[in-house]
Each structure stands twice: as C-alpha cells, then as structure tokens.
Amino acid sequence: MYKKIIGFGLIFILLLVSYTSYQWFMTPNNGSLSVTNGETNIEALYEQQNFENKNKKEYTLIAQEEQWQLDENNKVNAWTYNGTVPGEPLRVTEGDVLSVKLKNELSEPVTIHWHGVVLPNVMDGVPDLTQKAVQPGESYTYEFVADDPGTYWYHSHQDSAYQVDKGLYGSLIVEERDGPTHDNDQTLILDEWNIDGQNQLTSMPNMMMGGMSGDGEADTKQLYDLYSVNGKTGGSIEPVVIEQDGQARIRIINAGYQVQTLLFHEGKVNVIARDASTTIDTGQDRNQVEIAPGERVDLIVTNNQSKPWFITNTNTLSNGSNLEIPVVNSPDQANIGSAKPSTTTNSEDNTPLIGSKNLIFQQTPETVDVNYNMSLDHGMNMGQGMVFQINNQQYPETPPIEVKEGDIVKVTIENNGRFNHPMHLHGHRFQVQSKNGQALNQPALRDLINVKPGDTYTIYFKADNQGEWLFHCHDNNHAELGMMTIVDYKGVYSPFVQ
C-alpha cells in the first residue's frame, strides 16, 4: 500500500486534549494567490533561450502505475517514472541541453520539478504557477541548459505530498565538463514508506517526547513503517561497493520527509558538496552526516575495513525499525557484517553549515533592497485542523516576497513551532550568513536550509532570475497544509496562475 498522508490536526489535539486518535483528511485552502502582474509573460522570457551549438541529451519519462517490490515481503502500489522507484536516473554534462518528454499514463495530472536547478521559470514544473499540469494521456517536454554541475533530483510538484510519497522521483546528475571524475560514483536516494496504512499518532507519551524534545520529528516518526534506499528496504538494499582502502563518491538525496543523520564507520568521510555547491575542505574526518528532506550531499568515502559494515542512521521509527546500508569490498562479498559505525566521533554534526567555495556575496551586504521576515509556525484552522503557516497565514494567502530584477534580498527565517522545516527556494541559490544571530565564519551557498524548532537563519540572495518562484517547506505535508510563499518579480506575470 502506498505511503499515507496522515492529518497533522491529530498532533495538536492529542497534545492538548486527550489520548483519542482519528484520521483527518486535508481540505485545500480556498484562498486566492496574490501576485503582481507585470508587463512580461514568463513564456516570453523562455523564448529568449538559445540552444544553438549545444549538445542535447534526450530522455522520455512515462508516469505510470506499478506494483513495486520493496523487499521479498513488502509490495506497494507505486506511481513511477518509467516503471521503477526511483525513476530512471538522468545524467548530462555541464552545458548540455536536457530535453525530457513527460508522458502521463496515470489517472491524475502530474508535472516534473527539477529540484535545485537554476532554470527558466516556465520549466520549473509547478502547476498553476509556471505551467498547466500534464493531464492523463497528455505529454509535455521540458528543455533547458544544465549550466551548473552537481547532484540534483526531479519529482512531481502536482499534489506533491501525495505523488512524491507514491514514488514519483528520480536523480539528475550534471557532471563537470572539465572537472575531476570518480571511477566509483554512486547515488543513494533515501525515503520512508507506510506499508500497512495503519500508522496513526496514538501514543501520547511518544508524541509529547517528539514534540517537546526539539528533534522536530514527532509527525514523521509516527507515520512510517520502513526506510528505503533506491526503492528497496531491509535485506533487499543493494550494497555500496568500495574496495578496501579505496574511495567512492557517494551522492545522497533525501526524497523523504524525515531528517536523516547517517553514521559511517570511523574513518575518512569528507563532505565535498551540499545542494550542488562545492564545500570548503575543512580537513576534518567525520562519521556523521545530516541530510534534511530535499537536500543533497556529496561525500568522498574511504573504506578502511576488510569486512562488510553498515551505514546506519540515528533515527528510529515508532516501530523500532532502522536503516542499514551494507558496504562491501567487492560485489561477491557477503552483505552482512557485525561492525557498526561509531557514534562517538562527532557529538554534533555541523555538515549542514559547512562553508562554500563559491559565494554570491564576498561580504555581508551592507544595504539590501528587500528585507523579509519569515516566521514559521503551525495553528488550527476551522474545518481543516492543523495548518502550517508563514507569518500567520496559510498559502495561498501568505505574503509574497516582492522583488524586482537586480534586487539584493535579505530573508530572516525563524521557526517558532515544534517541527523541522526544510525551507527550499526555487530558481535561485541563497547564501546562509548567520544562525541564531551569530555570523557564520564561512557562509554557505544553498537552495534549502533546515530550520529546526527555535532556530533563526539569515539568508541573502540576488533577484537575478525573473519569474514566479515557490519558497516552501520541503516536508511536503507541511507545504500542502500551507507553508509556502512566492518570490514575486514585479516585472513579469504568469498566465498559469489560478
């Protein structure tokens, strides 16, 4: 059975009222989106693209239903791109034109969003904002230049809390044209599943611990049964092969809704990129790496073990299950081992804030054109239950970030609630300059920052990509329940806005 979206109204009610549990189904907000209508159609901006003398890489992705075997005991009714979970991996070289024809053979509309890619607005894949959703039986072609090398992923942005949960996602790798290559280059996509469909927030003590402890995962820990890696769980997870004393580039994508902290065997694990941004070499060996929903992290892992071992996570679901990714020296080596990664090398993981080599601003901007304060919280809405809010409003009534081309924009993001909120900006990269009022020694370039309960981040970006762009929580359940806003360029308009 597909992974299930459980109503978050339960959390607030159970915390304050009783031990009673029930299931609540989301009702969309009936408000209207308020954006500035400028002079230029976003479709006209795309017509200015020049693909001459560029190599074109073409793919076809078919959105279709499939019975997907997670392991020998668990099968799910998945929605897939090209019949697999994850969908077909896409790989291009920096500067190539990526052309992807989406054919919809599902019974519901779909799109493809190119997560983290800076691209023309009409290629961003957001229904009723940058395009019309692709209806059953119809096709649509996405075409853009892959200018920036790195690890990305693609997923549906139509009813994304449901459709991504059903399996509509895959990896996109943009290789450097002249950069270093790695003979051993592997991609791991993390996710969670609810197999029996019975998971509900029925335990008051567990829920209160999750909501009060500050880990921000009270909801996701209760909702899911199994972790998966590349669409497989348990003993069906394919091992990572790294010869003894050899190295591998491991690209990790979190397609799920839970923050994952992965533990590696004590040894040499270097973070070389986050969100497709090359990181500064700190010279620090680590064995603990945190990755929030929607994030990507690239590692160089050295295998200093002669026997098989496991990459595990610190997270435990409500049923006690954990994640184990076997690491072996050769494909024919046994997939099991007694060695477990140590949890003592790093008491606190700081990899989300490792500085970036290339920045937008070399110094903190002294003056800004737009200053936006973003307060993240949750509340109750009559007829809906729990909702997630930006500045006390639920999308589409959240106040937009109004900019004009060339503006320098400062956003202060404060989490006043009890849940993690991985905030993702479409079509741009931003520079993380401070956390909780303290300037970072080395600013970080990202397109997503996980704002934990009580934390405040100050970020800056340059308004240099005209369009109508989402800025939202990438726990898609939170986004669907209201935690989204728009970066609204004053000089343009979208004919797709409903």
C-alpha positions in Angstrom: 0.0 0.0 0.0 1.2 3.5 -0.8 2.7 5.7 1.8 -0.1 7.6 3.5 -0.5 11.3 4.4 -1.8 11.4 7.9 -3.6 14.6 9.2 -1.5 16.7 11.4 -4.5 18.0 13.3 -4.0 15.0 15.4 -0.8 16.3 16.9 -2.2 19.5 18.3 -5.4 17.9 19.6 -3.8 15.0 21.2 -1.2 17.1 22.9 -3.8 19.4 24.5 -6.9 17.3 24.9 -6.9 13.5 25.1 -5.5 10.2 24.0 -8.2 9.7 21.4 -6.9 9.2 17.8 -8.7 9.6 14.5 -7.7 10.2 10.9 -8.2 13.7 9.3 -8.1 14.3 5.6 -6.7 17.6 4.2 -9.1 20.1 2.7 -7.5 22.7 0.4 -7.4 26.3 1.4 -9.9 28.2 -0.8 -7.9 31.5 -0.8 -6.5 33.1 -3.9 -2.9 33.7 -4.8 -1.9 37.4 -4.9 1.0 38.2 -7.2 2.0 41.3 -9.1 1.0 41.4 -12.8 4.0 42.9 -14.6 4.4 43.5 -18.3 6.3 40.4 -19.4 4.9 37.0 -19.8 7.2 34.3 -18.3 6.7 32.4 -21.6 8.4 35.3 -23.4 11.4 35.0 -21.1 11.8 31.4 -22.2 11.7 32.3 -25.8 15.0 34.2 -25.3 16.8 30.9 -24.7 19.5 30.0 -27.3 20.2 26.3 -27.7 22.4 26.6 -30.8 25.6 24.7 -31.0 24.9 22.9 -27.7 24.8 19.1 -27.2 21.3 17.8 -26.5 20.6 14.9 -24.2 17.1 13.5 -24.7 15.0 11.3 -22.3 11.4 10.1 -22.1 9.8 9.7 -18.7 6.5 7.9 -18.5 4.4 8.5 -15.4 2.7 5.1 -14.8 1.4 2.9 -12.0 3.5 -0.1 -11.0 3.4 -2.9 -8.3 6.8 -2.2 -6.8 8.6 -4.8 -4.6 10.4 -3.1 -1.7 11.7 -6.4 -0.5 10.6 -10.0 -0.5 7.8 -9.4 2.0 6.6 -5.9 1.0 5.0 -4.8 -2.2 3.4 -1.3 -2.8 1.2 0.2 -5.4 3.6 2.8 -6.6 3.5 5.7 -9.1 6.6 5.7 -11.1 8.6 7.4 -13.8 9.4 4.6 -16.3 8.2 1.8 -14.1 10.8 2.0 -11.2 11.3 3.6 -7.9 13.3 5.8 -8.1 12.7 6.8 -11.7 15.2 6.5 -14.5 18.5 8.2 -13.4 19.2 11.2 -15.7 22.8 12.2 -16.4 24.1 15.1 -18.5 27.3 17.1 -18.8 27.6 20.7 -17.8 26.4 23.0 -20.6 24.3 20.3 -22.3 20.7 20.9 -23.2 18.5 18.5 -21.2 15.3 17.5 -23.1 12.8 15.4 -21.2 9.4 14.4 -22.7 6.9 13.6 -19.9 4.1 11.2 -20.9 1.3 10.8 -18.4 -0.3 7.4 -18.2 -1.7 7.9 -14.7 -5.3 8.7 -13.9 -4.2 12.0 -12.3 -2.3 15.1 -13.6 1.4 15.2 -13.0 4.4 17.5 -13.6 8.2 17.4 -13.1 10.1 19.8 -10.9 13.8 20.0 -11.3 14.8 20.3 -7.7 17.7 22.7 -7.1 18.3 23.5 -10.8 18.5 27.2 -11.7 16.5 27.3 -15.0 13.8 29.4 -16.8 10.6 29.8 -14.8 8.3 28.0 -17.3 10.5 24.9 -16.9 10.2 24.7 -13.1 7.2 22.3 -13.1 4.9 24.0 -10.6 1.2 23.6 -11.7 -0.9 26.7 -11.7 2.1 28.8 -11.3 4.7 28.0 -14.0 2.7 25.6 -16.2 -0.5 23.7 -16.6 -0.4 20.3 -15.1 0.1 17.4 -17.6 -3.3 15.7 -17.8 -3.8 11.9 -18.2 -3.0 10.9 -21.7 -1.1 14.1 -22.5 2.6 14.9 -22.9 4.9 17.8 -22.2 8.5 18.5 -23.0 10.9 20.2 -20.6 14.0 21.6 -22.2 16.7 23.8 -20.6 20.5 24.2 -20.4 22.1 22.3 -17.5 24.6 25.1 -16.6 25.6 24.1 -13.1 27.3 20.8 -12.3 26.2 18.9 -9.2 23.7 16.5 -7.7 20.0 17.3 -8.3 16.8 15.4 -8.4 13.4 15.5 -10.1 9.9 14.9 -8.7 6.3 15.7 -9.3 5.1 19.1 -7.9 1.4 18.2 -8.6 -0.2 17.3 -5.2 3.4 16.6 -4.2 2.8 15.4 -0.7 0.9 12.5 -2.2 2.7 11.9 -5.5 6.2 12.1 -4.3 5.2 9.8 -1.4 3.9 7.4 -4.1 7.3 7.2 -5.8 7.4 9.9 -8.5 11.0 11.0 -8.1 14.5 10.3 -9.5 18.1 11.6 -9.7 19.6 14.2 -12.0 23.4 14.4 -12.2 25.1 17.2 -14.0 28.8 16.2 -14.5 31.5 18.8 -14.6 32.8 19.3 -18.2 36.4 19.8 -17.2 36.4 18.8 -13.6 37.7 15.7 -11.8 35.9 12.4 -12.3 35.5 9.4 -10.0 35.6 5.8 -11.2 33.3 4.8 -8.3 30.4 7.2 -8.4 27.2 6.0 -6.7 23.8 7.7 -5.9 21.6 6.8 -2.8 18.1 8.1 -2.6 16.5 7.9 0.8 12.8 7.6 1.5 10.2 6.3 4.0 7.1 4.2 3.5 3.9 3.4 5.3 3.2 -0.2 4.4 0.2 -1.3 6.4 -1.6 2.1 6.3 -2.5 1.8 10.0 0.1 4.2 11.4 -1.6 6.9 13.5 -0.4 9.1 16.2 -1.8 7.0 19.0 0.9 7.3 21.7 0.6 10.4 23.8 4.0 9.9 25.6 5.9 9.3 22.4 4.3 12.2 20.6 4.9 14.6 23.5 8.6 13.5 23.6 8.9 14.1 19.9 7.1 17.4 20.0 8.9 18.7 23.2 12.4 17.3 22.8 13.3 19.6 19.9 14.1 17.0 17.3 11.1 18.2 15.3 10.2 14.8 14.0 7.1 13.9 16.1 5.0 13.5 13.0 7.3 11.6 10.6 8.4 9.1 13.3 4.8 8.1 13.8 3.7 7.9 10.2 6.1 5.4 8.5 7.0 1.7 8.8 10.1 1.3 6.7 13.1 3.2 5.4 14.2 2.7 1.8 17.4 3.2 -0.3 17.0 3.4 -4.0 13.5 1.9 -3.7 14.5 -1.1 -1.6 14.2 -1.9 2.1 15.8 -4.3 4.6 17.9 -7.1 3.1 17.0 -6.0 -0.4 19.0 -2.8 -0.2 21.8 -3.0 -2.7 25.2 -2.8 -1.1 27.7 0.0 -1.7 30.8 -1.5 -3.2 34.1 0.2 -2.2 37.3 -1.9 -2.4 39.4 -2.0 0.8 41.4 1.3 1.2 39.6 2.6 -1.9 37.3 5.6 -2.3 33.9 6.3 -3.7 31.9 9.4 -4.4 28.6 8.9 -2.7 25.8 11.2 -3.8 22.9 11.2 -1.2 19.5 12.6 -1.9 16.7 12.7 0.7 13.4 12.3 -1.1 11.5 11.6 2.1 10.1 13.8 4.7 12.3 13.0 7.7 15.7 14.4 8.6 18.2 11.6 8.3 21.5 11.5 10.2 23.7 8.9 8.7 26.5 7.2 10.6 29.6 5.8 8.8 32.4 3.5 10.1 35.1 5.5 11.9 37.4 6.6 9.1 37.7 9.2 6.3 34.4 10.7 5.2 34.7 14.1 3.5 31.8 16.3 2.5 32.6 17.8 -0.9 29.3 19.4 -1.8 25.9 20.3 -0.4 23.0 21.3 -2.7 25.3 21.2 -5.7 27.6 23.8 -4.0 31.2 22.8 -3.6 32.2 23.0 0.1 35.4 24.1 1.7 37.7 21.3 2.7 37.8 21.5 6.5 40.4 18.8 6.8 38.1 17.1 9.3 37.3 13.4 9.1 33.8 12.6 10.3 31.5 9.7 10.6 28.1 11.5 11.0 26.3 13.4 8.2 22.9 15.0 8.5 20.6 15.4 5.4 17.2 17.1 5.5 14.2 16.4 3.3 15.0 17.7 -0.2 18.7 18.1 0.5 21.6 16.6 -1.5 25.1 15.9 -0.1 28.1 14.6 -1.9 30.7 12.6 0.0 34.1 11.0 -0.6 34.1 7.9 1.5 37.3 5.8 2.1 36.7 2.2 3.1 39.3 1.3 5.7 37.6 -2.0 6.6 38.4 -5.5 5.4 35.0 -6.9 6.4 31.4 -5.7 5.4 29.9 -3.0 7.5 26.8 -0.8 7.5 26.0 2.8 7.0 23.1 3.3 9.5 21.0 6.2 10.8 20.4 7.6 14.2 16.6 7.8 13.5 14.2 5.1 14.8 10.7 4.8 13.6 7.9 4.3 16.0 8.0 0.5 15.3 11.7 0.5 16.2 13.0 -0.1 12.6 16.2 1.5 11.4 18.2 2.0 8.2 21.1 -0.2 7.3 23.1 0.1 4.0 25.7 -2.6 3.6 29.2 -1.6 2.5 31.3 -4.4 0.9 34.8 -4.6 -0.7 33.6 -6.5 -3.7 30.2 -7.5 -5.3 30.6 -11.1 -4.2 31.4 -10.3 -0.6 28.6 -11.2 1.9 26.2 -8.4 2.5 26.2 -8.7 6.3 28.7 -7.8 8.9 28.9 -7.3 12.6 30.7 -4.0 12.5 28.6 -0.9 13.3 29.5 2.7 12.8 30.7 4.5 15.9 28.5 7.3 17.3 31.3 9.0 19.2 33.5 10.7 16.6 31.3 13.8 16.3 29.0 14.6 19.2 27.2 17.2 16.9 27.0 17.3 13.2 27.9 20.6 11.6 27.9 19.5 8.0 24.7 21.4 7.0 26.6 24.6 7.6 30.0 23.8 6.0 31.1 26.8 4.1 31.0 27.0 0.3 33.9 27.8 -2.0 31.9 30.0 -4.4 29.7 32.7 -2.9 27.2 35.2 -4.1 28.5 37.9 -1.8 32.1 38.1 -0.5 30.9 40.3 2.4 27.6 40.6 4.1 25.6 43.2 2.1 25.5 46.5 4.0 22.3 47.6 2.2 19.5 45.5 0.8 16.6 46.3 -1.4 14.1 43.8 0.1 14.0 42.8 3.8 11.6 40.0 4.5 10.9 38.4 7.9 9.6 34.8 7.6 8.0 33.4 10.8 7.3 29.6 10.6 4.6 28.2 12.8 1.5 26.0 13.0 -2.0 26.6 14.1 -5.6 25.4 13.8 -8.0 26.3 11.0 -11.7 25.7 11.5 -12.8 23.0 9.1 -9.2 21.9 8.3 -7.5 21.1 11.6 -3.8 21.8 11.9 -2.2 24.0 9.3 1.4 25.2 8.7 1.9 29.0 8.4 4.2 31.7 7.2 3.7 34.9 9.1 0.4 33.6 10.5 -1.0 32.9 7.0 -1.6 29.8 5.0 -0.8 29.6 1.3 -2.0 31.0 -1.0 -2.7 33.9 1.4 0.9 34.0 2.7 2.6 37.4 2.0 4.8 37.1 -1.1 8.4 38.3 -1.3 8.1 41.1 -3.8 11.2 41.8 -5.8 12.4 43.4 -9.0 15.3 42.2 -11.1 18.7 43.0 -9.6 17.4 43.4 -6.0 19.5 42.1 -3.1 17.1 40.3 -0.8 17.5 39.5 2.9 15.3 36.9 4.5 15.3 36.2 8.2 13.7 32.8 8.8 12.5 32.0 12.3 11.0 28.7 13.4 8.5 29.4 16.2 6.9 25.9 16.1 7.8 22.4 17.2 8.6 20.8 13.8 11.5 20.8 11.5 11.0 23.0 8.4 13.5 22.4 5.5 12.9 25.6 3.5 13.6 25.3 -0.2 13.8 28.2 -2.7 13.1 27.5 -6.4 15.1 29.0 -9.2 17.8 30.6 -7.1 20.6 29.9 -4.6 20.9 31.8 -1.4 23.8 32.5 1.0 23.4 31.5 4.6 25.1 34.3 6.5 24.1 33.7 10.2 22.4 31.3 12.6 20.7 32.5 15.8 22.3 35.9 15.4 25.9 34.6 15.1 27.6 35.2 11.8 29.0 32.1 10.2 32.8 32.1 9.8 32.3 30.6 6.4 29.0 31.4 4.7 27.2 28.5 2.9 25.5 28.6 -0.5 22.3 26.5 -0.6 18.9 26.2 -2.1 17.5 24.6 1.1 18.1 25.2 4.8 16.6 23.0 7.5 15.2 25.4 10.2 14.8 23.4 13.4 12.5 24.5 16.3 13.8 27.7 17.9 16.4 28.4 15.3 16.7 31.6 13.2 18.7 31.9 10.0 19.6 35.0 7.9 20.0 34.4 4.2 20.7 36.6 1.2 20.1 36.1 -2.5 20.2 38.2 -5.6 17.0 38.5 -7.6 18.5 37.5 -11.0 16.1 35.0 -12.4 12.7 36.6 -13.3 9.6 34.6 -12.7 7.1 33.4 -10.1 9.1 31.1 -7.7 8.0 29.0 -4.8 9.7 29.2 -1.4 8.3 26.4 0.7 8.9 23.8 3.3 10.1 20.5 1.7 8.4 18.4 4.2 5.7 18.3 1.5 3.0 17.5 4.0 3.7 20.9 5.7 3.8 22.6 2.3 0.5 21.2 1.3 -1.0 22.4 4.5 0.1 26.0 3.9 3.8 26.5 4.4 4.6 28.1 1.1 5.0 31.6 -0.4 6.1 33.2 -3.7 9.1 35.2 -4.7 7.1 37.5 -7.0 9.0 39.5 -9.6 7.2 42.8 -10.3 8.2 43.0 -14.0 6.6 39.7 -15.1 3.4 37.8 -14.9 2.4 34.1 -15.3 -0.6 33.2 -17.4 -0.9 29.9 -15.5 -1.8 31.5 -12.1 -5.2 30.3 -10.9 
